[in-house]
Amino acid sequence: MSLFSWMTTGGVSEADVRSEVWKLGARHRGEPLAGAIEELKASDLSTERAQLLRACVRKLRKA
């Protein structure tokens, strides 16, 4: 992983993001972006989970 990609994802690996996008798609009926945005609205998110979801949103918006 390059230094730039590490900084832009907030320390979340690309593999973690790919895995979470797949899980979001499964949980949210094929709509991982909408699912990630919805899950980010939860008030009880840990910092790590929020970072992962934000990285997923960034990746999905690029695609």
Biopython code that builds the backbone (N, CA, C, O; Angstrom):
import numpy as np
from Bio.PDB.StructureBuilder import StructureBuilder

atoms = [
    (1, "MET", "N", (0.857, -1.172, 0.000)),
    (1, "MET", "CA", (0.000, 0.000, 0.000)),
    (1, "MET", "C", (0.901, 1.232, 0.000)),
    (1, "MET", "O", (1.890, 1.287, 0.731)),
    (2, "SER", "N", (0.559, 2.203, -0.811)),
    (2, "SER", "CA", (1.363, 3.416, -0.884)),
    (2, "SER", "C", (1.038, 4.334, 0.294)),
    (2, "SER", "O", (-0.016, 4.219, 0.919)),
    (3, "LEU", "N", (1.946, 5.227, 0.574)),
    (3, "LEU", "CA", (1.745, 6.190, 1.654)),
    (3, "LEU", "C", (0.518, 7.049, 1.375)),
    (3, "LEU", "O", (-0.269, 7.322, 2.281)),
    (4, "PHE", "N", (0.352, 7.480, 0.115)),
    (4, "PHE", "CA", (-0.790, 8.325, -0.225)),
    (4, "PHE", "C", (-2.109, 7.589, 0.014)),
    (4, "PHE", "O", (-3.036, 8.172, 0.575)),
    (5, "SER", "N", (-2.216, 6.320, -0.398)),
    (5, "SER", "CA", (-3.472, 5.592, -0.201)),
    (5, "SER", "C", (-3.744, 5.387, 1.286)),
    (5, "SER", "O", (-4.899, 5.395, 1.710)),
    (6, "TRP", "N", (-2.689, 5.202, 2.082)),
    (6, "TRP", "CA", (-2.899, 5.049, 3.522)),
    (6, "TRP", "C", (-3.460, 6.339, 4.114)),
    (6, "TRP", "O", (-4.355, 6.298, 4.958)),
    (7, "MET", "N", (-2.942, 7.475, 3.676)),
    (7, "MET", "CA", (-3.400, 8.752, 4.218)),
    (7, "MET", "C", (-4.830, 9.054, 3.786)),
    (7, "MET", "O", (-5.596, 9.612, 4.572)),
    (8, "THR", "N", (-5.208, 8.707, 2.572)),
    (8, "THR", "CA", (-6.545, 9.038, 2.092)),
    (8, "THR", "C", (-7.615, 8.136, 2.668)),
    (8, "THR", "O", (-8.776, 8.538, 2.739)),
    (9, "THR", "N", (-7.264, 6.930, 3.081)),
    (9, "THR", "CA", (-8.264, 6.028, 3.653)),
    (9, "THR", "C", (-8.293, 6.108, 5.172)),
    (9, "THR", "O", (-9.106, 5.434, 5.805)),
    (10, "GLY", "N", (-7.427, 6.912, 5.766)),
    (10, "GLY", "CA", (-7.426, 7.062, 7.212)),
    (10, "GLY", "C", (-6.839, 5.869, 7.935)),
    (10, "GLY", "O", (-7.207, 5.601, 9.079)),
    (11, "GLY", "N", (-5.933, 5.146, 7.293)),
    (11, "GLY", "CA", (-5.303, 4.008, 7.925)),
    (11, "GLY", "C", (-6.038, 2.704, 7.709)),
    (11, "GLY", "O", (-5.645, 1.682, 8.271)),
    (12, "VAL", "N", (-7.088, 2.708, 6.916)),
    (12, "VAL", "CA", (-7.859, 1.509, 6.619)),
    (12, "VAL", "C", (-7.268, 0.888, 5.358)),
    (12, "VAL", "O", (-7.027, 1.589, 4.376)),
    (13, "SER", "N", (-7.035, -0.418, 5.380)),
    (13, "SER", "CA", (-6.433, -1.061, 4.212)),
    (13, "SER", "C", (-7.448, -1.226, 3.087)),
    (13, "SER", "O", (-8.656, -1.266, 3.318)),
    (14, "GLU", "N", (-6.935, -1.320, 1.876)),
    (14, "GLU", "CA", (-7.787, -1.541, 0.705)),
    (14, "GLU", "C", (-8.542, -2.861, 0.837)),
    (14, "GLU", "O", (-9.702, -2.962, 0.436)),
    (15, "ALA", "N", (-7.886, -3.860, 1.395)),
    (15, "ALA", "CA", (-8.549, -5.155, 1.578)),
    (15, "ALA", "C", (-9.725, -5.034, 2.543)),
    (15, "ALA", "O", (-10.776, -5.635, 2.324)),
    (16, "ASP", "N", (-9.546, -4.258, 3.605)),
    (16, "ASP", "CA", (-10.643, -4.041, 4.553)),
    (16, "ASP", "C", (-11.817, -3.340, 3.871)),
    (16, "ASP", "O", (-12.978, -3.681, 4.102)),
    (17, "VAL", "N", (-11.500, -2.363, 3.033)),
    (17, "VAL", "CA", (-12.550, -1.611, 2.334)),
    (17, "VAL", "C", (-13.294, -2.525, 1.371)),
    (17, "VAL", "O", (-14.525, -2.531, 1.351)),
    (18, "ARG", "N", (-12.560, -3.304, 0.566)),
    (18, "ARG", "CA", (-13.209, -4.223, -0.377)),
    (18, "ARG", "C", (-14.104, -5.209, 0.348)),
    (18, "ARG", "O", (-15.221, -5.482, -0.092)),
    (19, "SER", "N", (-13.621, -5.738, 1.446)),
    (19, "SER", "CA", (-14.401, -6.693, 2.227)),
    (19, "SER", "C", (-15.667, -6.055, 2.781)),
    (19, "SER", "O", (-16.745, -6.647, 2.725)),
    (20, "GLU", "N", (-15.531, -4.857, 3.311)),
    (20, "GLU", "CA", (-16.691, -4.177, 3.895)),
    (20, "GLU", "C", (-17.694, -3.755, 2.822)),
    (20, "GLU", "O", (-18.900, -3.795, 3.068)),
    (21, "VAL", "N", (-17.231, -3.355, 1.650)),
    (21, "VAL", "CA", (-18.145, -3.016, 0.559)),
    (21, "VAL", "C", (-18.983, -4.239, 0.198)),
    (21, "VAL", "O", (-20.191, -4.131, -0.007)),
    (22, "TRP", "N", (-18.344, -5.390, 0.123)),
    (22, "TRP", "CA", (-19.069, -6.623, -0.191)),
    (22, "TRP", "C", (-20.121, -6.908, 0.886)),
    (22, "TRP", "O", (-21.264, -7.241, 0.572)),
    (23, "LYS", "N", (-19.728, -6.777, 2.151)),
    (23, "LYS", "CA", (-20.667, -7.022, 3.256)),
    (23, "LYS", "C", (-21.816, -6.010, 3.248)),
    (23, "LYS", "O", (-22.965, -6.367, 3.504)),
    (24, "LEU", "N", (-21.502, -4.760, 2.955)),
    (24, "LEU", "CA", (-22.549, -3.734, 2.875)),
    (24, "LEU", "C", (-23.542, -4.066, 1.772)),
    (24, "LEU", "O", (-24.749, -3.906, 1.953)),
    (25, "GLY", "N", (-23.048, -4.521, 0.642)),
    (25, "GLY", "CA", (-23.925, -4.904, -0.457)),
    (25, "GLY", "C", (-24.842, -6.046, -0.067)),
    (25, "GLY", "O", (-26.018, -6.058, -0.433)),
    (26, "ALA", "N", (-24.312, -6.999, 0.670)),
    (26, "ALA", "CA", (-25.124, -8.131, 1.121)),
    (26, "ALA", "C", (-26.176, -7.681, 2.135)),
    (26, "ALA", "O", (-27.323, -8.125, 2.079)),
    (27, "ARG", "N", (-25.791, -6.809, 3.055)),
    (27, "ARG", "CA", (-26.735, -6.360, 4.096)),
    (27, "ARG", "C", (-27.786, -5.400, 3.565)),
    (27, "ARG", "O", (-28.895, -5.334, 4.096)),
    (28, "HIS", "N", (-27.445, -4.662, 2.526)),
    (28, "HIS", "CA", (-28.329, -3.602, 2.040)),
    (28, "HIS", "C", (-28.836, -3.877, 0.620)),
    (28, "HIS", "O", (-29.016, -2.957, -0.177)),
    (29, "ARG", "N", (-29.057, -5.141, 0.328)),
    (29, "ARG", "CA", (-29.696, -5.572, -0.926)),
    (29, "ARG", "C", (-29.035, -5.001, -2.178)),
    (29, "ARG", "O", (-29.703, -4.463, -3.061)),
    (30, "GLY", "N", (-27.714, -5.128, -2.237)),
    (30, "GLY", "CA", (-26.990, -4.690, -3.427)),
    (30, "GLY", "C", (-26.725, -3.204, -3.525)),
    (30, "GLY", "O", (-26.308, -2.722, -4.579)),
    (31, "GLU", "N", (-26.955, -2.470, -2.461)),
    (31, "GLU", "CA", (-26.741, -1.014, -2.446)),
    (31, "GLU", "C", (-25.711, -0.650, -1.374)),
    (31, "GLU", "O", (-26.067, -0.086, -0.339)),
    (32, "PRO", "N", (-24.436, -0.970, -1.618)),
    (32, "PRO", "CA", (-23.433, -0.714, -0.574)),
    (32, "PRO", "C", (-23.239, 0.762, -0.240)),
    (32, "PRO", "O", (-23.007, 1.096, 0.922)),
    (33, "LEU", "N", (-23.327, 1.647, -1.220)),
    (33, "LEU", "CA", (-23.140, 3.076, -0.945)),
    (33, "LEU", "C", (-24.257, 3.597, -0.049)),
    (33, "LEU", "O", (-23.990, 4.254, 0.957)),
    (34, "ALA", "N", (-25.490, 3.313, -0.402)),
    (34, "ALA", "CA", (-26.621, 3.741, 0.426)),
    (34, "ALA", "C", (-26.531, 3.123, 1.817)),
    (34, "ALA", "O", (-26.853, 3.771, 2.813)),
    (35, "GLY", "N", (-26.092, 1.872, 1.880)),
    (35, "GLY", "CA", (-25.951, 1.205, 3.171)),
    (35, "GLY", "C", (-24.890, 1.840, 4.046)),
    (35, "GLY", "O", (-25.088, 2.012, 5.248)),
    (36, "ALA", "N", (-23.754, 2.191, 3.438)),
    (36, "ALA", "CA", (-22.677, 2.820, 4.205)),
    (36, "ALA", "C", (-23.119, 4.178, 4.739)),
    (36, "ALA", "O", (-22.841, 4.525, 5.887)),
    (37, "ILE", "N", (-23.808, 4.939, 3.899)),
    (37, "ILE", "CA", (-24.286, 6.261, 4.336)),
    (37, "ILE", "C", (-25.298, 6.101, 5.461)),
    (37, "ILE", "O", (-25.274, 6.852, 6.436)),
    (38, "GLU", "N", (-26.178, 5.134, 5.328)),
    (38, "GLU", "CA", (-27.178, 4.880, 6.382)),
    (38, "GLU", "C", (-26.511, 4.466, 7.685)),
    (38, "GLU", "O", (-26.872, 4.957, 8.754)),
    (39, "GLU", "N", (-25.536, 3.560, 7.600)),
    (39, "GLU", "CA", (-24.858, 3.087, 8.805)),
    (39, "GLU", "C", (-24.028, 4.186, 9.459)),
    (39, "GLU", "O", (-23.841, 4.162, 10.676)),
    (40, "LEU", "N", (-23.535, 5.134, 8.700)),
    (40, "LEU", "CA", (-22.772, 6.248, 9.278)),
    (40, "LEU", "C", (-23.643, 7.141, 10.162)),
    (40, "LEU", "O", (-23.126, 7.857, 11.019)),
    (41, "LYS", "N", (-24.936, 7.101, 9.960)),
    (41, "LYS", "CA", (-25.851, 7.929, 10.748)),
    (41, "LYS", "C", (-26.074, 7.382, 12.151)),
    (41, "LYS", "O", (-26.634, 8.080, 12.995)),
    (42, "ALA", "N", (-25.651, 6.153, 12.421)),
    (42, "ALA", "CA", (-25.837, 5.552, 13.737)),
    (42, "ALA", "C", (-25.066, 6.335, 14.787)),
    (42, "ALA", "O", (-23.929, 6.745, 14.554)),
    (43, "SER", "N", (-25.678, 6.541, 15.931)),
    (43, "SER", "CA", (-25.049, 7.349, 16.981)),
    (43, "SER", "C", (-24.019, 6.573, 17.805)),
    (43, "SER", "O", (-23.211, 7.180, 18.507)),
    (44, "ASP", "N", (-24.039, 5.261, 17.729)),
    (44, "ASP", "CA", (-23.164, 4.456, 18.585)),
    (44, "ASP", "C", (-21.974, 3.853, 17.823)),
    (44, "ASP", "O", (-21.447, 2.816, 18.227)),
    (45, "LEU", "N", (-21.552, 4.486, 16.740)),
    (45, "LEU", "CA", (-20.431, 3.981, 15.948)),
    (45, "LEU", "C", (-19.102, 4.206, 16.655)),
    (45, "LEU", "O", (-18.870, 5.254, 17.259)),
    (46, "SER", "N", (-18.239, 3.206, 16.569)),
    (46, "SER", "CA", (-16.881, 3.397, 17.069)),
    (46, "SER", "C", (-16.111, 4.228, 16.046)),
    (46, "SER", "O", (-16.516, 4.326, 14.888)),
    (47, "THR", "N", (-15.028, 4.809, 16.467)),
    (47, "THR", "CA", (-14.190, 5.613, 15.580)),
    (47, "THR", "C", (-13.667, 4.765, 14.425)),
    (47, "THR", "O", (-13.652, 5.214, 13.279)),
    (48, "GLU", "N", (-13.239, 3.546, 14.724)),
    (48, "GLU", "CA", (-12.696, 2.662, 13.704)),
    (48, "GLU", "C", (-13.754, 2.292, 12.671)),
    (48, "GLU", "O", (-13.472, 2.281, 11.473)),
    (49, "ARG", "N", (-14.962, 1.991, 13.123)),
    (49, "ARG", "CA", (-16.061, 1.625, 12.211)),
    (49, "ARG", "C", (-16.424, 2.826, 11.327)),
    (49, "ARG", "O", (-16.658, 2.667, 10.129)),
    (50, "ALA", "N", (-16.469, 3.999, 11.909)),
    (50, "ALA", "CA", (-16.784, 5.202, 11.136)),
    (50, "ALA", "C", (-15.716, 5.451, 10.076)),
    (50, "ALA", "O", (-16.046, 5.822, 8.950)),
    (51, "GLN", "N", (-14.447, 5.255, 10.412)),
    (51, "GLN", "CA", (-13.360, 5.416, 9.437)),
    (51, "GLN", "C", (-13.530, 4.439, 8.285)),
    (51, "GLN", "O", (-13.379, 4.810, 7.121)),
    (52, "LEU", "N", (-13.842, 3.195, 8.610)),
    (52, "LEU", "CA", (-14.023, 2.177, 7.583)),
    (52, "LEU", "C", (-15.196, 2.525, 6.668)),
    (52, "LEU", "O", (-15.084, 2.420, 5.447)),
    (53, "LEU", "N", (-16.306, 2.934, 7.248)),
    (53, "LEU", "CA", (-17.473, 3.294, 6.441)),
    (53, "LEU", "C", (-17.202, 4.516, 5.559)),
    (53, "LEU", "O", (-17.641, 4.558, 4.409)),
    (54, "ARG", "N", (-16.485, 5.507, 6.090)),
    (54, "ARG", "CA", (-16.145, 6.683, 5.282)),
    (54, "ARG", "C", (-15.226, 6.303, 4.123)),
    (54, "ARG", "O", (-15.357, 6.831, 3.019)),
    (55, "ALA", "N", (-14.296, 5.384, 4.383)),
    (55, "ALA", "CA", (-13.415, 4.909, 3.301)),
    (55, "ALA", "C", (-14.216, 4.169, 2.238)),
    (55, "ALA", "O", (-13.926, 4.285, 1.048)),
    (56, "CYS", "N", (-15.210, 3.418, 2.658)),
    (56, "CYS", "CA", (-16.087, 2.722, 1.701)),
    (56, "CYS", "C", (-16.864, 3.728, 0.862)),
    (56, "CYS", "O", (-16.983, 3.564, -0.352)),
    (57, "VAL", "N", (-17.389, 4.758, 1.495)),
    (57, "VAL", "CA", (-18.138, 5.785, 0.757)),
    (57, "VAL", "C", (-17.232, 6.443, -0.274)),
    (57, "VAL", "O", (-17.642, 6.625, -1.420)),
    (58, "ARG", "N", (-16.010, 6.803, 0.105)),
    (58, "ARG", "CA", (-15.080, 7.425, -0.836)),
    (58, "ARG", "C", (-14.807, 6.507, -2.018)),
    (58, "ARG", "O", (-14.826, 6.950, -3.167)),
    (59, "LYS", "N", (-14.556, 5.246, -1.748)),
    (59, "LYS", "CA", (-14.262, 4.282, -2.811)),
    (59, "LYS", "C", (-15.464, 4.097, -3.731)),
    (59, "LYS", "O", (-15.313, 4.063, -4.953)),
    (60, "LEU", "N", (-16.638, 3.980, -3.159)),
    (60, "LEU", "CA", (-17.845, 3.759, -3.964)),
    (60, "LEU", "C", (-18.203, 4.980, -4.792)),
    (60, "LEU", "O", (-18.725, 4.839, -5.898)),
    (61, "ARG", "N", (-17.939, 6.159, -4.290)),
    (61, "ARG", "CA", (-18.243, 7.370, -5.054)),
    (61, "ARG", "C", (-17.292, 7.541, -6.232)),
    (61, "ARG", "O", (-17.661, 8.144, -7.240)),
    (62, "LYS", "N", (-16.066, 7.017, -6.118)),
    (62, "LYS", "CA", (-15.102, 7.065, -7.214)),
    (62, "LYS", "C", (-15.519, 6.151, -8.352)),
    (62, "LYS", "O", (-15.287, 6.455, -9.522)),
    (63, "ALA", "N", (-16.132, 5.038, -8.004)),
    (63, "ALA", "CA", (-16.475, 4.004, -9.012)),
    (63, "ALA", "C", (-17.583, 4.417, -9.926)),
    (63, "ALA", "O", (-17.970, 3.654, -10.811)),
]
sb = StructureBuilder()
sb.init_structure("model")
sb.init_model(0)
sb.init_chain("A")
sb.init_seg("    ")
for serial, (resi, resn, name, xyz) in enumerate(atoms, 1):
    if name == "N":
        sb.init_residue(resn, " ", resi, " ")
    sb.init_atom(name, np.array(xyz, "f"), 0.0, 1.0, " ", f" {name:<3s}", serial, name[0])
structure = sb.get_structure()
